[in-house]
Amino acid sequence: MRILFAGTPEVAVPSLRALVEAGFDVAAVLTRVDAPLGRKRVLTPSPVAAAAADLGLPVLKANRFTPELLADLTSLELDAAAIVAYGGIVPPAGLRIPQHGWINLHFSVLPAWRGAAPVQHAVLAGDDVTGASTFLLEEGLDTGPVFGVMTETLDPASTSGEVLERLSHSGAVLLVQTLSGLEAGRVAATPQQGEPTLAPKLTIDDARIDWTQPAVAVRRRINAVTPEPGAWTMLDGQRVKVAPVAPAAVPPRTDDPTADGTAPGSGDGAGRTDLPPGGLVVEGRRVLVGTGSHPVQLDRVQPAGKKMMSALDWARGAGSRGELVFE
């Protein structure tokens, strides 16, 4: 089967490599144009462009479907196009070019979380299950009929970045299976079933922590925006980035003759309620922050203008300025 592969970020690279390893004839790779990265804003090829170059594949770079690009795609005489997080809209004229259409690998169990940030919204919502779907691309936002689905349990401790890393590999297997089945005439797309939910891109404002929310909601928000755009809060008028937090374990009661080191409620911080939302305290070798329910334990923070560092080291130094309260 002669295919086009369209994708841009690192999460799309496993799919490209899997398709090549499976023996598909990748006529070309479509990705977005080089983007400025780093402090010096150096123009840098996308991860997919770099992988395509490593594989010796022709690369087309475009952020939109110009008449010239459409002509180039038509000349490739494609059987199908595989698309994984390309980052642009395929117009109707482009959708009609491959014989079997565009097969999109989307990182959710459709119709759940249609949009640009499905994994982030699944983590934010506290879903029990996540996964990936392959579907036939059409003009609507992730509305096309589905070819195949894979699922996995969503660990509440996982960040969006960790979940995406796993799904990028398991989803690549699903994409290969879908295209192989399509080539052999063994698979057909079926309409999506159920009530859709939407997953727009999370902004920097979405990444601000609201410490008045319950601890479970605080933890989910931090995990959802890690690594991008990155969770943050304010302290003394300056922005502080916050790495994923953990439930604050409750020390065993020394006056309880049955205490065995794991007091009732251990692991959820429910035994401490004296910290106001955003209030910090150093307790032994851990740093606790108050929320709307019970405290969470900080691991690492990144003060303005500095690198990510141990929360304990940071709090001991910052504590010399007086009481610490995140806003």
C-alpha positions as CSV (number, residue, x, y, z in Angstrom):
1,M,0.0,0.0,0.0
2,R,1.4,3.4,-1.1
3,I,0.8,5.9,1.7
4,L,1.5,9.5,2.9
5,F,2.4,10.0,6.5
6,A,1.4,13.3,8.1
7,G,2.6,14.2,11.6
8,T,4.7,16.7,13.5
9,P,5.5,16.1,17.2
10,E,7.5,13.4,18.9
11,V,4.3,11.5,19.7
12,A,3.9,10.8,16.0
13,V,7.3,9.3,15.4
14,P,6.6,5.8,16.7
15,S,3.8,5.5,14.1
16,L,6.0,6.6,11.3
17,R,8.7,4.1,12.2
18,A,6.1,1.3,12.7
19,L,4.7,1.8,9.3
20,V,8.1,1.7,7.6
21,E,9.0,-1.4,9.6
22,A,5.7,-3.0,8.6
23,G,6.7,-2.6,4.9
24,F,4.3,0.1,3.8
25,D,5.5,2.2,0.8
26,V,5.7,5.6,2.4
27,A,5.7,7.9,-0.6
28,A,6.3,11.1,1.4
29,V,6.1,12.6,4.9
30,L,4.1,15.7,5.5
31,T,5.0,17.8,8.5
32,R,4.8,21.4,9.6
33,V,7.5,23.9,8.7
34,D,10.6,24.3,10.9
35,A,9.9,26.2,14.0
36,P,12.1,28.5,16.2
37,L,13.2,26.7,19.4
38,G,15.2,27.6,22.5
39,R,16.4,31.0,23.7
40,K,18.2,31.7,20.5
41,R,15.1,30.8,18.5
42,V,16.9,28.5,16.1
43,L,14.8,27.2,13.3
44,T,14.5,23.5,14.0
45,P,12.8,20.6,12.0
46,S,9.9,18.9,13.7
47,P,10.6,15.5,15.3
48,V,8.7,13.8,12.5
49,A,10.9,15.7,9.9
50,A,14.0,14.5,11.7
51,A,12.8,10.9,11.8
52,A,11.9,11.0,8.1
53,A,15.3,12.2,7.2
54,D,16.8,9.4,9.3
55,L,14.7,6.9,7.4
56,G,15.6,8.4,4.0
57,L,12.0,9.5,3.2
58,P,11.0,12.5,1.1
59,V,9.6,15.3,3.3
60,L,7.0,17.9,2.5
61,K,6.8,20.9,4.9
62,A,3.7,23.0,5.1
63,N,1.4,24.5,7.6
64,R,-1.6,24.7,5.3
65,F,-2.8,23.0,2.1
66,T,-1.9,25.3,-0.7
67,P,-2.8,24.5,-4.3
68,E,0.9,23.6,-4.8
69,L,0.8,21.1,-1.9
70,L,-2.5,19.6,-3.2
71,A,-0.9,19.1,-6.6
72,D,2.2,17.5,-5.0
73,L,-0.1,15.1,-3.1
74,T,-2.1,14.2,-6.1
75,S,1.0,13.4,-8.1
76,L,2.0,10.8,-5.4
77,E,-0.9,8.5,-6.5
78,L,-1.7,7.5,-2.9
79,D,-3.7,4.6,-1.7
80,A,-4.2,6.1,1.8
81,A,-2.8,8.8,4.1
82,A,-2.0,8.2,7.8
83,I,-2.2,11.2,10.0
84,V,-1.0,11.5,13.6
85,A,-1.0,14.9,15.3
86,Y,-0.1,16.8,12.2
87,G,-1.4,20.1,13.6
88,G,-3.4,21.4,10.6
89,I,-6.8,21.0,9.0
90,V,-7.1,18.9,5.8
91,P,-9.5,20.6,3.4
92,P,-12.1,18.7,1.4
93,A,-9.9,18.8,-1.7
94,G,-7.2,17.1,0.3
95,L,-9.5,14.5,1.8
96,R,-10.4,13.3,-1.6
97,I,-6.9,12.6,-2.8
98,P,-6.0,9.2,-1.3
99,Q,-8.1,6.3,-2.6
100,H,-9.0,5.1,0.9
101,G,-9.0,8.5,2.5
102,W,-7.0,9.8,5.6
103,I,-6.8,7.4,8.5
104,N,-6.3,9.4,11.7
105,L,-4.8,8.0,14.9
106,H,-6.4,9.9,17.8
107,F,-5.4,9.5,21.4
108,S,-8.8,8.9,23.0
109,V,-11.6,6.4,22.8
110,L,-13.9,8.3,20.5
111,P,-16.3,10.0,20.7
112,A,-14.7,10.9,24.0
113,W,-12.4,13.9,23.9
114,R,-12.5,15.1,20.4
115,G,-10.0,17.9,19.8
116,A,-6.3,18.9,20.2
117,A,-5.7,17.7,23.8
118,P,-7.5,14.4,24.4
119,V,-5.1,12.9,26.9
120,Q,-4.8,16.2,28.9
121,H,-8.5,16.4,29.3
122,A,-8.8,12.7,30.2
123,V,-6.2,13.2,33.0
124,L,-7.9,16.4,34.2
125,A,-11.3,14.7,34.3
126,G,-9.9,11.7,36.2
127,D,-11.0,9.1,33.7
128,D,-10.5,5.5,34.6
129,V,-9.7,4.4,31.1
130,T,-8.0,6.0,28.1
131,G,-6.8,4.8,24.8
132,A,-6.5,5.5,21.1
133,S,-8.8,5.2,18.0
134,T,-8.2,5.0,14.3
135,F,-10.9,6.7,12.2
136,L,-11.6,8.0,8.8
137,L,-10.9,11.7,8.7
138,E,-13.8,13.9,7.5
139,E,-14.6,17.6,7.6
140,G,-16.0,17.6,11.2
141,L,-13.8,17.7,14.2
142,D,-12.8,14.1,14.9
143,T,-16.3,13.0,13.9
144,G,-15.5,10.3,11.3
145,P,-16.3,6.6,11.6
146,V,-14.0,4.4,13.6
147,F,-11.8,1.5,12.3
148,G,-10.3,0.3,15.6
149,V,-9.8,1.1,19.3
150,M,-7.3,0.1,22.0
151,T,-7.6,0.9,25.7
152,E,-5.6,1.0,28.9
153,T,-6.2,1.8,32.5
154,L,-5.4,5.4,33.4
155,D,-3.1,5.5,36.4
156,P,-4.1,8.6,38.6
157,A,-0.4,9.2,39.2
158,S,0.5,9.5,35.5
159,T,1.1,12.8,33.8
160,S,-0.2,13.6,30.3
161,G,3.3,13.3,29.0
162,E,3.7,9.8,30.4
163,V,0.3,8.7,29.1
164,L,1.0,10.1,25.6
165,E,4.4,8.3,25.5
166,R,2.7,5.0,26.2
167,L,-0.1,5.6,23.7
168,S,2.3,6.7,21.0
169,H,3.6,3.2,20.9
170,S,0.5,1.1,21.5
171,G,-1.4,3.5,19.1
172,A,1.3,2.9,16.4
173,V,0.5,-0.8,16.6
174,L,-3.2,0.0,16.1
175,L,-2.5,2.2,13.1
176,V,-0.4,-0.5,11.4
177,Q,-3.2,-3.1,12.1
178,T,-5.8,-0.7,10.7
179,L,-3.9,0.0,7.5
180,S,-3.0,-3.6,7.0
181,G,-6.7,-4.6,7.4
182,L,-7.8,-1.9,5.1
183,E,-5.4,-3.1,2.4
184,A,-6.6,-6.7,2.8
185,G,-10.3,-5.6,2.8
186,R,-10.7,-7.0,6.4
187,V,-11.8,-3.8,8.2
188,A,-14.6,-1.3,7.8
189,A,-15.3,1.9,9.6
190,T,-18.4,2.1,11.8
191,P,-20.1,5.3,13.1
192,Q,-19.1,6.6,16.5
193,Q,-21.5,5.8,19.3
194,G,-22.2,7.8,22.4
195,E,-22.2,11.4,23.6
196,P,-19.1,13.3,22.5
197,T,-16.9,15.4,24.7
198,L,-14.5,18.1,23.6
199,A,-10.8,18.5,24.3
200,P,-9.6,22.0,23.3
201,K,-5.9,22.9,23.8
202,L,-5.1,23.8,27.4
203,T,-3.7,27.3,27.8
204,I,-1.3,28.8,30.2
205,D,-4.2,30.1,32.2
206,D,-5.6,26.6,32.4
207,A,-2.3,25.6,34.0
208,R,-2.6,27.9,37.0
209,I,-3.2,25.9,40.2
210,D,-6.3,26.8,42.3
211,W,-5.3,25.7,45.8
212,T,-8.9,26.1,47.1
213,Q,-9.9,23.0,45.1
214,P,-9.8,19.6,46.7
215,A,-6.4,17.8,46.7
216,V,-7.5,15.3,44.1
217,A,-8.5,18.1,41.7
218,V,-5.2,19.9,42.3
219,R,-3.2,16.8,41.6
220,R,-5.2,16.1,38.4
221,R,-4.7,19.6,37.1
222,I,-0.9,19.5,37.7
223,N,-0.7,16.1,36.0
224,A,-2.8,17.2,33.1
225,V,-0.6,20.1,32.2
226,T,2.7,18.3,32.7
227,P,4.9,18.7,30.7
228,E,3.0,21.3,28.7
229,P,2.1,24.1,29.3
230,G,3.4,23.3,32.9
231,A,1.6,23.9,36.2
232,W,2.3,27.2,38.0
233,T,1.3,29.3,40.9
234,M,2.2,32.7,42.4
235,L,4.4,33.5,45.4
236,D,5.2,37.1,46.4
237,G,4.2,38.3,43.0
238,Q,6.4,35.9,41.1
239,R,5.4,32.8,39.1
240,V,6.6,29.4,40.4
241,K,6.3,26.3,38.3
242,V,5.2,23.2,40.2
243,A,6.1,19.5,39.3
244,P,3.5,16.7,40.0
245,V,2.6,16.4,43.6
246,A,1.8,13.4,45.7
247,P,-0.8,12.7,48.4
248,A,0.6,13.7,51.8
249,A,0.9,10.5,53.9
250,V,-0.4,10.7,57.4
251,P,2.2,9.8,60.2
252,P,1.0,7.0,62.5
253,R,-0.5,8.1,65.9
254,T,2.0,7.4,68.6
255,D,-0.8,7.2,71.2
256,D,-2.6,4.4,69.3
257,P,-1.5,1.0,70.7
258,T,-2.6,-0.7,67.4
259,A,-0.5,1.7,65.2
260,D,1.7,-0.2,62.8
261,G,3.1,2.6,60.7
262,T,0.1,2.9,58.5
263,A,-2.6,4.9,60.3
264,P,-6.1,5.0,59.0
265,G,-6.2,7.3,56.0
266,S,-2.5,6.8,55.4
267,G,-1.5,8.0,51.9
268,D,-4.2,10.7,51.5
269,G,-3.2,13.4,53.9
270,A,-6.6,13.4,55.5
271,G,-5.2,13.6,59.0
272,R,-3.9,17.2,58.6
273,T,-6.4,20.1,58.2
274,D,-4.6,23.0,59.7
275,L,-2.9,24.3,56.5
276,P,-4.9,26.9,54.6
277,P,-5.2,26.6,50.8
278,G,-1.8,27.4,49.4
279,G,-0.1,27.5,52.8
280,L,3.3,25.7,52.9
281,V,5.1,24.0,55.8
282,V,8.3,22.0,56.0
283,E,7.6,18.8,58.0
284,G,10.7,16.7,58.4
285,R,12.0,16.1,54.9
286,R,8.9,16.9,53.1
287,V,7.1,20.1,52.0
288,L,3.3,20.2,52.3
289,V,0.9,22.6,50.7
290,G,-2.7,23.1,51.9
291,T,-5.6,22.6,49.5
292,G,-9.4,22.8,49.8
293,S,-9.4,19.4,51.4
294,H,-6.1,18.0,52.7
295,P,-2.5,18.8,52.0
296,V,-0.4,17.5,49.1
297,Q,3.4,16.9,49.1
298,L,5.6,19.0,46.8
299,D,8.4,17.2,45.0
300,R,10.1,19.9,42.8
301,V,9.5,23.5,42.0
302,Q,11.0,26.0,39.6
303,P,11.2,29.6,40.9
304,A,11.2,32.4,38.4
305,G,14.6,32.6,36.5
306,K,15.9,29.4,38.0
307,K,16.0,25.7,37.1
308,M,13.7,23.0,38.5
309,M,14.9,22.1,42.0
310,S,14.1,20.1,45.1
311,A,11.1,21.5,46.9
312,L,12.7,20.9,50.3
313,D,15.9,22.8,49.3
314,W,13.8,25.6,47.9
315,A,11.5,25.9,50.9
316,R,14.3,26.0,53.4
317,G,15.9,28.9,51.5
318,A,12.7,30.7,50.8
319,G,11.4,30.2,54.3
320,S,13.8,32.8,55.6
321,R,11.6,35.5,54.1
322,G,8.7,34.5,56.5
323,E,5.5,32.6,55.9
324,L,5.1,31.1,52.5
325,V,1.7,31.0,50.9
326,F,1.0,30.2,47.2
327,E,-1.7,32.2,45.5
